[in-house]
């Protein structure tokens, strides 16, 4: 964890220098919270730094004799991260040149995510623990679609959560801490370390934004480690521990659906829902801290249920 943190701190800092020199700044939405306007031009895509740090730390310490489940999680993390990287590159290039696609469209992104998620789900079915209560003859029919849905859902839910300084990094660390405490996955520990290095620069006021590569990789790693560790029960814990990402993505679905069906009316002031609270008068730091608290309580509750204490 310490090695990953130091590598991440160095690589993210290097990324910020290169980004500023090349003008890879993010443009802030003018219809959002006005306090965000000062962030215009902040380097984006910093997830590259901590994802590379995680990979290097893993290669240095765990590559030899790696377990199949760790290879599967690392593979899906890198693959989903690369999809996010393409999105980041397109956004940066479009802002700098004014030409070309501004980002991957949903019809381009989702098939790639589903393909990667399905590949992971197949290996998870073959090498992972069986879901409790699922008959052996039904495992493939239940687990492969379910794991694919969880992977793709997690990637997008964690992506939507990345919108305030330090929000996604803090939420992810809290969700992964039980796995680190149990020693269930070296990748969970390395991601926590890498995110600590990243948060040094992403804490409010952020000097760098995570970008899609970072959020995609995080969503894949969190979902993958919960699916492939434990006796199969860990998979269900994710639905409670990751309550904030789930609420974030649901707020977007509700807003878009209601907007289309009512001809322009809205349920929330702005989505994802962290922007709704900002526009309701909460300072950004208060939204972030309270979302961390909710995540901590939900994660504690999930693992208390798992341990039979509730």
C-alpha positions in Angstrom: 0.0 0.0 0.0 2.8 2.4 0.9 4.7 1.7 -2.4 1.5 2.2 -4.4 0.8 5.5 -2.5 4.3 6.9 -3.2 4.2 5.8 -6.9 0.8 7.3 -7.3 1.9 10.6 -5.6 4.9 10.8 -7.9 3.1 9.9 -11.2 0.0 12.0 -10.5 2.2 15.0 -9.7 4.2 14.4 -12.9 0.9 14.1 -14.9 -0.2 17.5 -13.5 3.1 19.1 -14.7 2.7 17.6 -18.2 -1.0 18.5 -18.4 -0.4 22.1 -17.5 2.4 22.4 -20.0 0.2 20.9 -22.8 -3.1 22.7 -21.7 -5.1 19.5 -20.9 -7.5 21.4 -18.8 -11.2 20.6 -18.3 -14.0 22.9 -19.2 -16.5 23.4 -16.4 -20.3 23.3 -17.2 -21.7 26.8 -17.0 -25.2 25.6 -15.9 -23.9 23.9 -12.8 -22.8 25.3 -9.4 -21.2 28.7 -9.9 -18.5 27.8 -7.4 -17.1 25.3 -9.9 -16.3 28.0 -12.4 -12.9 28.6 -10.7 -12.0 25.1 -11.6 -12.0 25.8 -15.3 -8.8 24.7 -16.9 -7.9 22.2 -14.1 -6.0 19.2 -15.6 -8.2 16.2 -16.1 -7.3 12.5 -16.7 -5.3 12.1 -13.5 -6.6 8.6 -13.1 -3.8 7.6 -15.5 -1.3 8.2 -12.8 -2.8 6.1 -10.0 -3.8 3.3 -12.4 -0.3 3.0 -13.7 1.0 3.2 -10.1 -1.3 0.3 -9.1 -0.1 -1.8 -12.0 3.6 -1.1 -11.3 3.2 -1.9 -7.6 1.4 -5.2 -8.5 4.1 -6.2 -11.0 6.8 -5.4 -8.4 5.2 -7.3 -5.6 2.6 -9.8 -6.7 3.2 -10.8 -10.4 5.0 -14.0 -9.4 2.6 -16.7 -8.3 -0.4 -14.5 -8.7 -3.8 -16.2 -8.1 -6.2 -16.5 -11.0 -8.8 -14.4 -9.3 -6.3 -11.5 -8.9 -5.3 -11.8 -12.6 -9.0 -11.7 -13.5 -9.6 -8.5 -11.4 -6.5 -6.8 -12.7 -7.4 -7.7 -16.3 -10.9 -6.2 -16.0 -9.6 -3.2 -14.2 -7.1 -2.4 -16.9 -9.6 -3.2 -19.7 -12.3 -0.9 -18.3 -9.7 1.7 -17.6 -8.6 1.7 -21.2 -12.2 2.3 -22.3 -12.2 5.3 -20.0 -8.8 6.4 -21.4 -10.2 6.6 -24.9 -13.0 8.8 -23.5 -10.5 11.1 -21.8 -8.4 11.4 -24.9 -11.3 12.3 -27.1 -12.5 14.9 -24.6 -9.1 16.5 -24.3 -8.5 16.5 -28.0 -11.9 18.0 -28.8 -11.4 20.8 -26.3 -7.9 21.6 -27.6 -8.7 21.4 -31.4 -12.5 21.8 -31.6 -12.5 18.9 -34.0 -13.5 15.3 -33.8 -15.7 13.4 -31.4 -16.0 15.0 -27.9 -16.4 11.7 -26.2 -17.4 8.1 -26.7 -21.1 7.8 -27.3 -23.3 5.5 -25.2 -23.8 3.2 -28.2 -20.0 2.9 -28.6 -19.1 2.7 -24.9 -21.8 0.2 -23.6 -21.0 -2.6 -26.1 -17.3 -2.4 -25.1 -18.2 -2.4 -21.4 -20.6 -5.3 -21.8 -17.9 -7.3 -23.8 -15.3 -6.8 -21.1 -17.8 -7.4 -18.3 -19.0 -10.6 -19.9 -15.4 -11.9 -20.3 -14.8 -11.3 -16.6 -18.1 -12.8 -15.7 -17.2 -16.0 -17.5 -14.0 -16.4 -15.6 -15.7 -15.4 -12.3 -18.2 -18.2 -12.9 -15.3 -20.7 -13.6 -12.9 -19.7 -10.8 -15.0 -17.8 -8.3 -17.1 -18.9 -5.3 -20.7 -20.0 -6.0 -23.5 -17.7 -5.2 -25.3 -19.0 -2.1 -28.6 -20.6 -2.9 -28.0 -21.1 -6.7 -28.1 -24.8 -7.8 -25.0 -26.0 -9.5 -26.7 -26.6 -12.8 -28.0 -23.0 -12.8 -24.8 -21.3 -11.9 -23.7 -20.3 -15.4 -27.2 -19.0 -16.4 -27.4 -16.9 -13.2 -23.9 -15.8 -12.5 -22.6 -14.8 -15.9 -25.5 -12.3 -16.7 -25.5 -11.1 -13.1 -21.8 -10.5 -12.9 -21.8 -8.7 -16.3 -24.6 -6.5 -15.0 -22.8 -5.8 -11.8 -19.5 -4.9 -13.6 -21.1 -2.6 -16.1 -23.3 -1.0 -13.5 -20.4 -0.4 -11.1 -18.2 1.1 -13.8 -20.9 3.6 -14.7 -22.1 4.2 -11.1 -18.6 5.0 -9.9 -18.1 7.2 -13.0 -21.2 9.3 -12.2 -19.9 9.6 -8.6 -16.7 11.4 -9.8 -17.9 15.0 -9.8 -16.6 16.7 -6.7 -13.1 17.1 -5.2 -12.1 14.0 -3.4 -15.6 12.4 -3.5 -15.0 9.2 -5.5 -11.5 8.6 -4.0 -12.8 8.8 -0.5 -15.9 6.7 -1.2 -13.8 4.0 -2.8 -11.3 3.8 0.0 -14.1 3.3 2.5 -15.7 0.5 0.5 -12.4 -1.3 0.0 -11.2 -1.0 3.6 -13.0 -4.2 4.9 -11.3 -6.2 2.1 -8.0 -4.7 3.1 -8.5 -5.5 6.8 -9.4 -9.1 5.9 -6.4 -9.5 3.6 -8.8 -10.7 1.0 -7.2 -9.0 -2.0 -3.8 -7.4 -2.6 -5.4 -5.4 -5.4 -7.8 -3.8 -2.9 -4.8 -2.7 -0.7 -2.9 -1.4 -3.7 -5.9 0.6 -4.9 -6.3 2.2 -1.5 -2.7 3.2 -1.5 -2.9 4.5 -5.1 -5.9 6.6 -4.2 -4.2 8.0 -1.1 -1.5 9.3 -3.4 -4.1 10.7 -5.8 -6.1 12.4 -3.1 -3.0 14.4 -2.1 -3.7 16.4 -5.3 -7.4 15.8 -5.7 -8.4 17.1 -2.2 -10.4 20.4 -2.3 -9.4 22.6 -4.1 -8.4 19.9 -6.6 -5.2 20.4 -8.6 -6.3 17.5 -10.9 -9.5 15.7 -11.8 -9.7 11.9 -12.1 -11.2 11.5 -15.5 -12.9 8.4 -17.0 -9.9 6.1 -16.9 -9.7 6.4 -13.2 -13.4 6.0 -12.4 -13.8 3.1 -14.9 -10.9 1.3 -13.3 -12.1 1.9 -9.8 -15.6 0.6 -10.6 -14.2 -2.5 -12.2 -11.8 -3.3 -9.4 -14.3 -2.7 -6.6 -16.9 -4.9 -8.3 -14.4 -7.6 -9.2 -12.9 -7.9 -5.8 -16.3 -8.2 -4.1 -17.4 -10.8 -6.6 -14.3 -13.0 -6.4 -13.5 -12.9 -2.7 -15.2 -14.6 0.2 -17.8 -17.4 0.0 -20.0 -15.7 -2.6 -21.8 -13.5 0.0 -19.4 -10.6 -0.6 -21.2 -9.9 -3.9 -24.4 -8.9 -2.2 -22.6 -6.7 0.3 -21.6 -4.4 -2.6 -25.2 -3.3 -3.1 -25.2 -1.8 0.4 -21.6 -0.6 0.7 -21.7 1.2 -2.6 -25.0 3.0 -1.8 -23.7 6.4 -2.9 -22.6 5.3 -6.4 -25.9 3.4 -6.8 -27.9 6.5 -5.8 -25.8 8.7 -8.1 -26.6 6.6 -11.2 -30.3 6.1 -10.2 -30.6 9.9 -9.9 -29.5 10.3 -13.5 -31.9 7.5 -14.7 -34.8 9.1 -12.8 -34.0 12.6 -14.1 -33.7 11.6 -17.8 -36.8 9.4 -17.7 -39.0 12.0 -16.0 -37.6 14.8 -18.2 -38.6 12.8 -21.4 -42.0 11.8 -20.2 -43.0 15.2 -18.9 -41.7 17.3 -21.7 -38.9 19.0 -19.8 -39.8 18.8 -16.1 -37.1 17.8 -13.5 -37.1 15.8 -10.3 -33.7 17.2 -9.2 -32.1 20.5 -9.7 -29.2 18.8 -11.5 -27.8 15.3 -11.7 -25.8 13.3 -10.7 -27.4 14.0 -7.3 -24.3 15.5 -5.6 -24.9 18.6 -7.9 -28.5 18.7 -6.7 -27.3 19.2 -3.1 -24.7 21.8 -4.2 -27.5 23.8 -6.0 -29.6 23.5 -2.9 -27.0 25.4 -1.0 -24.6 22.8 0.5 -20.9 23.7 0.1 -19.0 21.2 -2.0 -16.9 20.0 0.9 -20.0 19.4 3.0 -21.5 17.2 0.2 -18.3 15.2 -0.1 -17.9 14.7 3.7 -21.5 13.7 4.2 -21.4 11.2 1.3 -18.2 9.7 2.9 -20.2 9.4 6.2 -23.1 7.7 4.4 -20.7 5.3 2.7 -19.0 4.5 6.0 -22.3 3.8 7.8 -23.5 1.7 4.8 -20.2 -0.3 4.6 -20.2 -0.9 8.3 -23.8 -2.1 8.2 -23.1 -4.4 5.3 -20.2 -6.1 7.0 -22.0 -6.2 10.4 -24.8 -8.1 8.7 -22.2 -10.4 7.1 -20.6 -11.1 10.4 -23.9 -11.9 12.1 -23.8 -9.0 14.5 -27.2 -7.5 13.4 
